[in-house]
Amino acid sequence: MNTHDTPAIAVHGLHKAYGHTVAVDEVSFTVARGRVLGLLGPNGAGKTTSMRMLLGLASIDRGQASIHGRPYAQLADPVGTVGAVLDAGGLHPGRTARQHLRIAAAMAGVDAARVDPLLDDAGLGQSADRAIRTYSLGMRQRVALATALVGDPSVLVLDEPANGLDPAGTRWLRTMLRGFAAGGGAVLLSSHILAEVAQVADEVVVVARGRVVGSGRVDDLTVHHGGDLEAYYLDLTAENAEVR
Ligand SMILES: Nc1ncnc2c1ncn2[C@@H]1O[C@H](COP(=O)(O)OP(=O)(O)OP(=O)(O)O)[C@@H](O)[C@H]1O
């Protein structure tokens, strides 16, 4: 199954518990090609766990998660299909950004010539030959984002991609994501920076304590809050403000 009617990302009835903590409780959403979906929610709401299940990094207790109609593990070309940023702290500290991207390109089976333009786009051209251990948080985030793009994927799954980025980096990310979606790509991103989400996402899903408490197009959801995503979000999550 890989027709144009199949959502790029589909999550249905996803459920996951860690001991007595229900991290994700019957979460469902889809992301169509050409769309950006923002996954919002308080700390501990289940956003990262949902993304990890989608990417086959955490087992699924119940429900299904698929990319272009298949579970991640059954994708014929996972690196060429999905780019992901889950934890920019996971980069090898002794490697340079250029080495890191070249290795990623080799693993994805793509031409190493793709690496330099990606480094330049991410604003890393000047620092690409320094060890990642000398990088700031925002620079690591830029490496992680550039790495996610190496395989020329059609789907991006990004956990707090703006974390640590300066204003120029945030603008680069926004422009990159809109361009990616305009080219037919699908993006799932989590973020606590609601002003940024309002600018880049077509739709949002709000989770609290593992459950979906709101979802839809940003314009529709915020109609009673003067178009203010933050006001809508804070109203919706007020009862679940206590983190777990
Ligand atoms: N490996 C784990 N072992 C035990 N509990 C976990 C584990 N991973 C997540 N949890 C719990 O599952 C719940 C959801 O966590 P998750 O990281 O998915 O939240 P989140 O929405 O991504 O939060 P944040 O916004 O703080 O990143 C939390 O209660 C968390 O403590």
The ligand as a Tripos MOL2 file, in Angstrom:
@<TRIPOS>MOLECULE
LIG
   31    33     1     0     0
SMALL
NO_CHARGES

@<TRIPOS>ATOM
      1 N1         11.8320    5.0760   29.2550 N.pl3     1 LIG1
      2 C1         10.8780    5.4930   30.1020 C.ar      1 LIG1
      3 N2         10.6820    4.8620   31.2870 N.ar      1 LIG1
      4 C2          9.7200    5.2570   32.1310 C.ar      1 LIG1
      5 N3          8.8820    6.2970   31.9000 N.ar      1 LIG1
      6 C3          9.0320    6.9570   30.7490 C.ar      1 LIG1
      7 C4         10.0300    6.6120   29.7960 C.ar      1 LIG1
      8 N4          9.9360    7.4500   28.7370 N.ar      1 LIG1
      9 C5          8.9230    8.2980   29.0230 C.ar      1 LIG1
     10 N5          8.3850    8.0080   30.2260 N.ar      1 LIG1
     11 C6          7.2430    8.7010   30.8470 C.3       1 LIG1
     12 O1          6.2270    8.7720   29.8840 O.3       1 LIG1
     13 C7          5.5640   10.0250   29.9620 C.3       1 LIG1
     14 C8          5.6280   10.7100   28.6150 C.3       1 LIG1
     15 O2          6.9800   11.1250   28.3730 O.3       1 LIG1
     16 P1          7.4320   11.8250   27.0080 P.3       1 LIG1
     17 O3          8.9160   11.9410   27.0400 O.co2     1 LIG1
     18 O4          6.8140   11.1040   25.8780 O.co2     1 LIG1
     19 O5          6.7530   13.2550   27.1590 O.3       1 LIG1
     20 P2          6.9210   14.5640   26.2560 P.3       1 LIG1
     21 O6          5.5430   15.0080   25.9090 O.co2     1 LIG1
     22 O7          7.8340   14.3010   25.1170 O.co2     1 LIG1
     23 O8          7.5650   15.5860   27.2890 O.3       1 LIG1
     24 P3          8.5830   16.8430   27.1120 P.3       1 LIG1
     25 O9          7.7480   17.9580   26.5680 O.co2     1 LIG1
     26 O10         9.0070   17.1140   28.5240 O.co2     1 LIG1
     27 O11         9.6960   16.4220   26.2180 O.co2     1 LIG1
     28 C9          6.2040   10.8010   31.1240 C.3       1 LIG1
     29 O12         5.4360   10.5670   32.2910 O.3       1 LIG1
     30 C10         7.5560   10.1350   31.2470 C.3       1 LIG1
     31 O13         8.0130   10.2350   32.5730 O.3       1 LIG1
@<TRIPOS>BOND
     1     1     2 1
     2     2     3 ar
     3     2     7 ar
     4     3     4 ar
     5     4     5 ar
     6     5     6 ar
     7     6     7 ar
     8     6    10 ar
     9     7     8 ar
    10     8     9 ar
    11     9    10 ar
    12    10    11 1
    13    11    12 1
    14    11    30 1
    15    12    13 1
    16    13    14 1
    17    13    28 1
    18    14    15 1
    19    15    16 1
    20    16    17 2
    21    16    18 1
    22    16    19 1
    23    19    20 1
    24    20    21 2
    25    20    22 1
    26    20    23 1
    27    23    24 1
    28    24    25 2
    29    24    26 1
    30    24    27 1
    31    28    29 1
    32    28    30 1
    33    30    31 1
@<TRIPOS>SUBSTRUCTURE
     1 LIG1         1 GROUP 0 **** ****
